[in-house]
């Protein structure tokens, strides 16, 4: 397989693209819409819930773009590369990647109410990027989701978080900000594929008064 020069353009610069970049406006309002029962649980736990990536409801969560599949045989030429093993690995990574999703908007959103508040007993929490960042320790990363065409664009590789800060263009209306954390389990210095992940996610302590 040979690539035309145009297919190389931007490939390696994209691979070195930073994963987490601070927002230009740290005071941008962010919103989290939830049923009242989840709000009560948050108060009781004094924490934010981070859901497992594979429990967020998007079957493509944590996946790579079609262009990646097409170009990997060339990009990794000379290296041992097994497409099925790659896919299996990232499905496993999804179980250990925990995400808290927020909506960036100056005003509340009727669309977000409909999507995430399934009953009349619902809550919208309003905060800012800066407050969220101050409230979480350095084990949690925060990123603005980038929306790309998974059929034609190369999704950066080289960092396990890349698939979780990119989504398909059809989700662009969500204007999503993600807080992400996760540690892959090890046993004797190697990845432990037999480890049992949290059932649904984890609670991350935070000072809710902030």
N, C-alpha and C positions, 0 to 999 in steps of 0.2 A: 504494500500500500504506500503510495507516494502522496505527499501533501503539496498543494499549490502554495506559493509564497504567501498569498492572502490568508491562508488557513493558519499560518504560523503567527500572524500579527497579533500582538497582545497576549499570546499564550503564556509566556514566561513572566511577563509583568503581572498578569492576573494571578499566577501561582504564588507570587510574593505579596499579594494584597493583604493589608492588615485586617484582622478579623474584628477587633473591637476598637471603635473610634469614638471618642467623646463627642457629644452633640455640640454644635456651634452655639446653640441657645440652651444652656443648662436649665433654664426656668420654663421650658416648654411644658404645658400641662399634659399629664398622662392620666388615663382612665382605666379602671378595671370594673367590669360589669359582672355581677354575680347574684345568685339567689340568696335570699335572706339567711337561709340555713348555713350557707358557706361563709357568710359574713360573721355569723355567731361563732362558727368553728374557728375562724381567724382570731376573734377576740379571746376565745378560750385558750387557744394555743399560744397567743402572743407571738404570732409568726405568720409568714406568707407561705402558701402552699405552692410547691413546684411540682408540676405533673411530669410523669415520664413522657418522653417525646413520642413514644409509640402509643400513648393513650390520649393524644390531643385530637384525634378524629380525622386526621389527614393521612390517607394511606401512602402518600408520597413523602411524608415527613422523614427527614434524614437521608433522602435519596439524592443521587447525583443526576445531572442532566444527560440527555441522550448524546450530546456532543462529547461528553467525557468518555462514554462507552465507545464511541467511534474512534477517538484519538488516542486512547490509552495504549493500544498495541504499538503505536509509533512513539508516543512520549516515553514509554517504558521499554522501548526496544532493547533487547539484550538482557533484560531482567526477568526473573521468574514471575509470571503474572497469571493468575487464575481468576477470571471474571466471576465465576460462581462463588469462590472463596471471598472475594472482595465484597460482593453483595451480602453474603452471610455475616461477614464481620460487621458491616454497618447496621444490619438489623439488630445485632447484638449490642452495638454501641447505643442504639436508641433506647434500650432498656435502662441504661445507666446515665443518660443525659436528662437532666431535670430542668424544666422551663416554667417561668412565670410570664404570662403574656399581658401586655398593656397596649392601649390604643392612644396614639398621639393626636391631640386635637385641641384647638382653642375652646371649643364648645362641646357640650354633650351631643351624642349621636343617636338619632332615632333608629338607625340601622343596627347599631351595636346593642341597643336595648332589645330589639327583636331577635338578634342572634344569640345573645348570652343571658338574657333575663327571661326565663321560660314561664314565669308566673307573675302575678301582680305584686307579689311580695319579693321585691328585688332591690338591690343597692348598686349605686355607682360610686366608686371611690375615686376622688380626684386628688392627684398629687403632682409632683414635678420630677423630671429626670434627676435633678440635683438632689432632691430629698431622698429619692430611692437609692441613689448611689451612696449617699452618706449613711443610710440606714443599714446597708449590707456590707459584709466584710469582703476582703479581697479574694476569697474563694469563689465569689459570685461575679460573673462578667455580665456586662450590659451592652447590647448592640441594637442598632436599628436594622430591621429586616430589609434586605434588598430583593426586589422582585425582578425576575428575569424570565426569558422565554426558554423553557427547558428543552425545547425541540431544536434550538439553533445556537444557544450560547454555551460556552465553556464555563463550568462552575469551578472556582479555584480549588486546588487540592494542596495537600501538605500539612493541613491542620484539621483535626477531627471535628472542630466546631464549624467549619465552613458550611456543611449541609444544613446546619441549624440556624444560620443567619441569612439563608436564601430561601425564597418561596416562589411559586409560580405566579405569573403576572395576574392571573385571575383572582388573586388574593390582595391585590394592591390597595383595594378600598379599605383594608383593615389598618393601614398605616401603623404597623406593629413595632413595638419596642419590646425586646426580650431580655429578661434576666435569666442567665443560664449558669448551671453548675453541674458538676458530675465528676466522679472519679472511677476509673475502670478498676475492677477488683483484680488483685494479684495473689499468687500463692507460690512462695519460693522464688520470687523474682520474675515470674512469668504470668501472663494473663490467665485468670481463672475463669474458664468458660462454664464451669459447673456452679459458680456462685449464684445465689438466688437474689434477684433485684427486688427493691421495694415494690409492693403490690400495685400501688397507683402513683406514688410519688413520695415526696418528703416535705416536712415543715422546716422552714429556715427561720430561726428567731430574728425578730426585728423590733425596734422600739416603735410601736404603733402610734405613740403620741406625736411622733415626728411626721 
